Amino acid sequence: MAGDYREFQDDRCRKATKVETPVLRGRHPRQFSHLNNWTGGMVAVSAVAAAVPLGLNRPVFWLGFGILVAGWALVYLSLAQRYQFDRALAVSRLSGLFALAAAVPVWALLQALPLAEIAPAIGPEAISILPSASLMGAIRFTIYILFFFLVIETAGRTVRATRIGWFVFWGIVAHAVWGLLALNVLGDIHFWGEKLAYNGSATGTFINRNSFATFLGMGGCLGLALILGRDTARTRPVAAHAFSERKLETLATWIGLVTIWIALFGTQSRLGVGAAAIGAGVCFAAFRIKNGAPALRVFGGVAFIGIVALVGAAVLLGQGLIGRTVFLEGSIEARLSAYRYTLELIAARPWFGHGLDAFRPAFETVHRPPLPGKFYWDRAHSTYLSHWVELGIVVGTIPLIMGGVVAGRLIKELRRRDCNFSLCIAGLGALATGAVHSLADFSLEIPANVILLLTILGLGLANRCRVSPGVGRAGP
């Protein structure tokens, strides 16, 4: 029965693949394809390498990365116009999403304006209590937009998008291997020198364990979706002998995924492990529902298996994680006090905010007992609260709206495709991982994690194939 189903899947995907022939127009279609290949390579390397210099969590690092992205985008647009002058940009079908994204840096620039000089009657100072930080934040968000543009433009072809996905997955496996070696073999060191915090926890190339956990969790969702996609949409017969090339590849991929999860437990990040488990559950459930299983039964089974697997893995691998979960009371008390002060900041400036990237000086204006003075908070430990403090409720809600829009488009793409839908599911899983962890942490305020998330989401949104002859076309 299973064999009959796989043969049906093979035939369905072969039919879809046959019509996926690029219809290229313009003067230099081959050169344009090469341009996309090189840009796709840059995207893949960036998603993996961005985490190496402290997760890009220093202005000098993300500014350097931004110069690379901006320069590449300028060259790409120039050459694309030369090679394919009559081709519309792929991002045009996502114009509403890009317009929403652009509202964030535009508002941050307005927050940084010296109002006293422009219009003295408006107020004595800028909206932002730290205008220089808001200006830098606007630049950083613009870099994200440019990078997402490059992902969408170059991932429109199924083969290229899948190759990028596999490269990113194995790059994250390499990060997991380094994190485990640094923790267990090399004496709990940090990649850039002496480890000053989070001793006994895997941090990889990041500063803290929670950011590393989100990075690994999103990579785990990508790997799981790619593995399940290989089994769902076969393109060639499976060899009969046990040591066929395809079976060895599948075995190696599962080993890589297990390595990611071992490193995840090594981070001792409570919410990081939980968010990654939810993301993996979303991936698995989406595949089962797409293949015709009843949704209620799927969710019940995924929840049961997930709980059993997490408990078993925690007992075997996560003694430190269990200890941090048991002795949770002290950290919860401090966190709740900080959240109360954060809500005070939101209530003080609900519409205009205190300025993008200005949370730390704003928090010091309300910092008082019972939160000890030795506790300083440069982030809200909730990305949603942080956006509302810095940008105001209206603009601060835009990233949340964007996440909902992206999730809706991924689900729409998943429903319309008969094959090659694994990257859509990877996007849903990665988005769920980041959204859940952002409830009580700031992992998606770390640039490298944003770059990885944008890469996975872009692959899911841009990777397109026809579902029947004569409908749509693949990008060059």
Solvent accessible surface area in square Angstrom, and as a share of the most:
residue,aa,sasa,rsa
1,M,200,0.89
2,A,63,0.49
3,G,39,0.38
4,D,95,0.49
5,Y,88,0.33
6,R,108,0.39
7,E,116,0.52
8,F,114,0.48
9,Q,2,0.01
10,D,15,0.08
11,D,60,0.31
12,R,67,0.25
13,C,3,0.02
14,R,101,0.37
15,K,123,0.52
16,A,6,0.04
17,T,71,0.41
18,K,152,0.65
19,V,30,0.17
20,E,27,0.12
21,T,86,0.50
22,P,30,0.19
23,V,80,0.46
24,L,62,0.31
25,R,121,0.44
26,G,34,0.33
27,R,142,0.52
28,H,63,0.28
29,P,49,0.31
30,R,176,0.64
31,Q,76,0.34
32,F,1,0.00
33,S,19,0.12
34,H,93,0.42
35,L,18,0.09
36,N,0,0.00
37,N,74,0.38
38,W,185,0.65
39,T,0,0.00
40,G,1,0.01
41,G,35,0.33
42,M,15,0.07
43,V,0,0.00
44,A,5,0.04
45,V,78,0.45
46,S,8,0.05
47,A,0,0.00
48,V,24,0.14
49,A,45,0.35
50,A,5,0.04
51,A,0,0.00
52,V,47,0.27
53,P,26,0.17
54,L,25,0.13
55,G,0,0.00
56,L,6,0.03
57,N,34,0.18
58,R,98,0.36
59,P,74,0.46
60,V,109,0.62
61,F,64,0.27
62,W,17,0.06
63,L,57,0.28
64,G,39,0.38
65,F,22,0.09
66,G,4,0.04
67,I,130,0.66
68,L,85,0.42
69,V,1,0.00
70,A,44,0.34
71,G,34,0.33
72,W,69,0.24
73,A,4,0.03
74,L,124,0.62
75,V,80,0.46
76,Y,0,0.00
77,L,76,0.38
78,S,65,0.42
79,L,50,0.25
80,A,9,0.07
81,Q,114,0.51
82,R,140,0.51
83,Y,31,0.12
84,Q,7,0.03
85,F,101,0.42
86,D,61,0.32
87,R,41,0.15
88,A,74,0.58
89,L,71,0.35
90,A,28,0.22
91,V,19,0.11
92,S,66,0.43
93,R,75,0.27
94,L,4,0.02
95,S,69,0.44
96,G,48,0.46
97,L,10,0.05
98,F,34,0.14
99,A,67,0.52
100,L,53,0.27
101,A,13,0.10
102,A,41,0.31
103,A,36,0.28
104,V,1,0.01
105,P,10,0.07
106,V,83,0.48
107,W,41,0.14
108,A,0,0.00
109,L,81,0.41
110,L,80,0.40
111,Q,0,0.00
112,A,18,0.14
113,L,67,0.33
114,P,61,0.38
115,L,25,0.13
116,A,42,0.33
117,E,143,0.64
118,I,102,0.52
119,A,27,0.21
120,P,104,0.65
121,A,108,0.84
122,I,118,0.60
123,G,16,0.16
124,P,117,0.73
125,E,104,0.47
126,A,11,0.09
127,I,34,0.17
128,S,3,0.02
129,I,62,0.32
130,L,74,0.37
131,P,52,0.33
132,S,74,0.48
133,A,19,0.15
134,S,0,0.00
135,L,83,0.41
136,M,59,0.26
137,G,0,0.00
138,A,3,0.03
139,I,68,0.35
140,R,30,0.11
141,F,35,0.14
142,T,59,0.34
143,I,12,0.06
144,Y,21,0.08
145,I,32,0.16
146,L,53,0.27
147,F,0,0.00
148,F,17,0.07
149,F,17,0.07
150,L,0,0.00
151,V,0,0.00
152,I,1,0.00
153,E,3,0.01
154,T,0,0.00
155,A,0,0.00
156,G,12,0.12
157,R,74,0.27
158,T,12,0.07
159,V,82,0.47
160,R,16,0.06
161,A,0,0.00
162,T,43,0.25
163,R,173,0.63
164,I,8,0.04
165,G,0,0.00
166,W,47,0.16
167,F,103,0.43
168,V,0,0.00
169,F,0,0.00
170,W,101,0.35
171,G,11,0.10
172,I,0,0.00
173,V,14,0.08
174,A,61,0.47
175,H,13,0.06
176,A,0,0.00
177,V,64,0.37
178,W,59,0.21
179,G,1,0.01
180,L,33,0.16
181,L,78,0.39
182,A,5,0.04
183,L,31,0.15
184,N,103,0.53
185,V,103,0.59
186,L,85,0.42
187,G,60,0.58
188,D,30,0.16
189,I,70,0.35
190,H,20,0.09
191,F,93,0.39
192,W,130,0.46
193,G,41,0.39
194,E,147,0.66
195,K,22,0.09
196,L,153,0.76
197,A,50,0.39
198,Y,69,0.26
199,N,108,0.56
200,G,38,0.36
201,S,1,0.00
202,A,1,0.00
203,T,5,0.03
204,G,3,0.03
205,T,5,0.03
206,F,1,0.00
207,I,70,0.35
208,N,11,0.06
209,R,37,0.13
210,N,30,0.16
211,S,1,0.01
212,F,0,0.00
213,A,0,0.00
214,T,1,0.00
215,F,0,0.00
216,L,0,0.00
217,G,2,0.02
218,M,0,0.00
219,G,0,0.00
220,G,4,0.04
221,C,1,0.01
222,L,0,0.00
223,G,0,0.00
224,L,20,0.10
225,A,0,0.00
226,L,6,0.03
227,I,1,0.00
228,L,31,0.15
229,G,13,0.13
230,R,46,0.17
231,D,48,0.25
232,T,15,0.09
233,A,19,0.15
234,R,22,0.08
235,T,84,0.49
236,R,113,0.41
237,P,119,0.75
238,V,58,0.34
239,A,39,0.30
240,A,106,0.82
241,H,111,0.50
242,A,69,0.54
243,F,159,0.66
244,S,3,0.02
245,E,120,0.54
246,R,28,0.10
247,K,84,0.35
248,L,87,0.43
249,E,63,0.28
250,T,28,0.16
251,L,102,0.51
252,A,45,0.35
253,T,4,0.03
254,W,96,0.34
255,I,104,0.53
256,G,2,0.02
257,L,12,0.06
258,V,80,0.46
259,T,23,0.13
260,I,0,0.00
261,W,55,0.19
262,I,63,0.32
263,A,0,0.00
264,L,0,0.00
265,F,6,0.03
266,G,15,0.14
267,T,0,0.00
268,Q,37,0.17
269,S,0,0.00
270,R,69,0.25
271,L,59,0.29
272,G,1,0.01
273,V,6,0.03
274,G,24,0.23
275,A,0,0.00
276,A,1,0.01
277,A,23,0.18
278,I,84,0.43
279,G,0,0.00
280,A,19,0.15
281,G,14,0.14
282,V,48,0.28
283,C,0,0.00
284,F,79,0.33
285,A,3,0.03
286,A,14,0.11
287,F,7,0.03
288,R,105,0.38
289,I,65,0.33
290,K,55,0.23
291,N,54,0.28
292,G,65,0.62
293,A,15,0.12
294,P,70,0.44
295,A,47,0.37
296,L,159,0.79
297,R,175,0.64
298,V,9,0.05
299,F,114,0.48
300,G,43,0.42
301,G,33,0.31
302,V,26,0.15
303,A,56,0.43
304,F,143,0.60
305,I,105,0.53
306,G,28,0.27
307,I,110,0.56
308,V,84,0.48
309,A,57,0.44
310,L,50,0.25
311,V,89,0.51
312,G,31,0.30
313,A,25,0.20
314,A,16,0.13
315,V,88,0.51
316,L,137,0.68
317,L,85,0.42
318,G,1,0.01
319,Q,117,0.52
320,G,30,0.28
321,L,15,0.07
322,I,70,0.36
323,G,28,0.27
324,R,54,0.20
325,T,69,0.40
326,V,101,0.58
327,F,170,0.71
328,L,51,0.25
329,E,146,0.65
330,G,53,0.51
331,S,55,0.36
332,I,78,0.40
333,E,112,0.50
334,A,15,0.12
335,R,64,0.24
336,L,90,0.45
337,S,2,0.01
338,A,1,0.01
339,Y,39,0.15
340,R,127,0.46
341,Y,6,0.02
342,T,1,0.01
343,L,97,0.48
344,E,66,0.30
345,L,3,0.02
346,I,17,0.09
347,A,75,0.58
348,A,71,0.55
349,R,70,0.26
350,P,38,0.24
351,W,152,0.53
352,F,116,0.48
353,G,0,0.00
354,H,14,0.06
355,G,0,0.00
356,L,3,0.01
357,D,49,0.25
358,A,0,0.00
359,F,4,0.02
360,R,115,0.42
361,P,48,0.30
362,A,1,0.01
363,F,0,0.00
364,E,84,0.38
365,T,106,0.62
366,V,26,0.15
367,H,36,0.16
368,R,111,0.41
369,P,112,0.70
370,P,90,0.57
371,L,2,0.01
372,P,57,0.36
373,G,71,0.69
374,K,164,0.70
375,F,73,0.30
376,Y,138,0.52
377,W,17,0.06
378,D,65,0.34
379,R,50,0.18
380,A,1,0.01
381,H,38,0.17
382,S,4,0.03
383,T,8,0.05
384,Y,42,0.16
385,L,27,0.13
386,S,2,0.01
387,H,25,0.11
388,W,65,0.23
389,V,0,0.00
390,E,11,0.05
391,L,0,0.00
392,G,0,0.00
393,I,68,0.34
394,V,94,0.54
395,V,20,0.12
396,G,3,0.03
397,T,33,0.19
398,I,18,0.09
399,P,34,0.21
400,L,88,0.44
401,I,84,0.43
402,M,43,0.19
403,G,19,0.19
404,G,48,0.46
405,V,58,0.33
406,V,8,0.04
407,A,25,0.20
408,G,39,0.38
409,R,78,0.28
410,L,0,0.00
411,I,83,0.42
412,K,138,0.58
413,E,13,0.06
414,L,17,0.08
415,R,196,0.71
416,R,70,0.25
417,R,1,0.00
418,D,47,0.24
419,C,1,0.00
420,N,41,0.21
421,F,6,0.02
422,S,18,0.12
423,L,2,0.01
424,C,0,0.00
425,I,0,0.00
426,A,0,0.00
427,G,0,0.00
428,L,21,0.10
429,G,0,0.00
430,A,0,0.00
431,L,27,0.13
432,A,21,0.17
433,T,0,0.00
434,G,0,0.00
435,A,40,0.31
436,V,34,0.19
437,H,1,0.00
438,S,3,0.02
439,L,108,0.54
440,A,33,0.26
441,D,5,0.03
442,F,23,0.10
443,S,0,0.00
444,L,36,0.18
445,E,29,0.13
446,I,4,0.02
447,P,5,0.03
448,A,0,0.00
449,N,0,0.00
450,V,20,0.12
451,I,0,0.00
452,L,0,0.00
453,L,16,0.08
454,L,30,0.15
455,T,0,0.00
456,I,0,0.00
457,L,10,0.05
458,G,0,0.00
459,L,0,0.00
460,G,0,0.00
461,L,1,0.00
462,A,3,0.03
463,N,3,0.01
464,R,71,0.26
465,C,5,0.03
466,R,38,0.14
467,V,40,0.23
468,S,46,0.30
469,P,107,0.67
470,G,69,0.66
471,V,71,0.41
472,G,51,0.49
473,R,88,0.32
474,A,1,0.00
475,G,14,0.14
476,P,3,0.02
